[in-house]
Amino acid sequence: MEQLDYLWRYQEIEDMLDRYNKERKKIPLSVQLNKLKKDILDKQEAISEMGKLVKEKNEAYKQIRGRYETLSKEFYGDKERLSSANKSDSNELKELNAKAGSYINDLTAIRSDLQALKPDIDRLDADLIKARNELKQMSEEYNQLKKQYEAQIKEIGISADELRKEKQELKARIDKELMDKYQMLRKHKQMAIALVDKDKCSGCNMSLPSAILTAVKEGKKIIECENCGRILYYNKKDEK
């Protein structure tokens, strides 16, 4: 049955990918790369947050600076009116003097805010530049380690990308009901589809009744091992 040929190959690929992943995890660089990758992601997130904070601080500085410039213009305008005001009009003089005092207080307060904000912005800018340089160094180190890691991966002798592609192609060809049965068995057994070898189930090594053997070899329907429940597969290539 063609479906079982596909399924047998599908299981072979899963076993090879499992071995690939186990061997890959044994490579010391794997742990180092994963940690460095996490550090890079954390650094990128920190830089993003710092960038937002710098933008907020700059916007606040810009707004305060705008208020300062507006009040300065108003202050110097009233100062000119004060110098040219009618000295005999005491009410006008009192009003202008009071406004001048209010302007001075407001300008002093705003200048204090600007002076307090500027060092924060400068510090954040410096921290942002430092963080970006650190990220660049980390990325360069990651790329160098990755090249070494990929060279060691090749030594495993398994082309994982090609196997994954073939696995997806096979899955599209296998009936959903058969795939569901296989995946359910795979959850509990390393081998879900077992080869019939010397009239035995290779999964549990139990001898198979002649009727079962005949049905499996005919390949007209899916046959399961009566002992272990695995899907039985007879490879006709073994006859040659």
Summary of the structure (lengths in Angstrom):
residues: 240
radius of gyration: 38.8
end to end distance: 17.3
largest distance: 129.0
contacts: 627
relative contact order: 0.13
helix: 78%
strand: 5%
